Amino acid sequence: MAIGPKHKIRRKRLSEELTAKLRKYIIDHDLRPGDPLLTEREMVERFGVSHTVVREATKALDFLGIIDVAPRRGMVLDKFDFDRVSDYFGFHFALSDYPKDQLLKSRAVIETGALSYTMDAMKNNPTLYPRLLALADSAPEVDQVNESWIEYDIAFHRGLVEASDLGPLASFCDLLQAFFHQFHEAMGEFRQGKEEHRRIVEALHDQKLETAVGLLRHHLSWYEENSP
């Protein structure tokens, strides 16, 4: 017997509700990576849903890296992988019609907010300055914006945030960067980017935070003014 569309919608709603309940269960019970989750039978009995609904809900959690199915141990809480989640949601942003100005401003908040931490890290770790400078200088010699230039631009901005040693910020930056592949036609005088990257790094090296923030804001504002 074929499953009707109404039944599929109801099952999807139940699996989404169960997913939310399982997240709450994990938080309420202060579970940590490696801790066992409820078994499939326990979920069926505790939440009053079918085995099919349980499997759909746990499949979603497994996809996001929240749980893992371990041999002889059943379902256990997995170690959270921010990069895995940001890859998924970055793809979602890349395909969405999310307001561009909000994404651009969010990117500016993340990157400028990380600069003070990057500057402190640079002061304490003398290897960071030459590394970031080399990253800024690694721009490909091209006549127009292409994939290699976009990859260079993304790598520099990620490196700038990553140097702050704030892992979640770097992952958020990656999440937003996927969206910026759509701006490759709006990069105008892209060759200025290399020099602007360099000046930001040098300002941080000289412990001139306000200068670095101003340079980065100006650098990113070009996208806001010229994005389609």
URDACOR-V901160 format. One record per helix or strand of 3 or more residues. SS is the DSSP state (H for helix, E for strand). FROM is the first residue (numbers start at 1). TO is the last residue. If there is no record, write none. Layout:
SS,FROM,TO + SS,FROM,TO
This chain:
H,5,28 + H,40,47 + H,51,63 + E,67,70 + E,74,77 + H,82,95 + H,100,124 + H,127,136 + H,147,162 + H,167,186 + H,192,205 + H,209,226
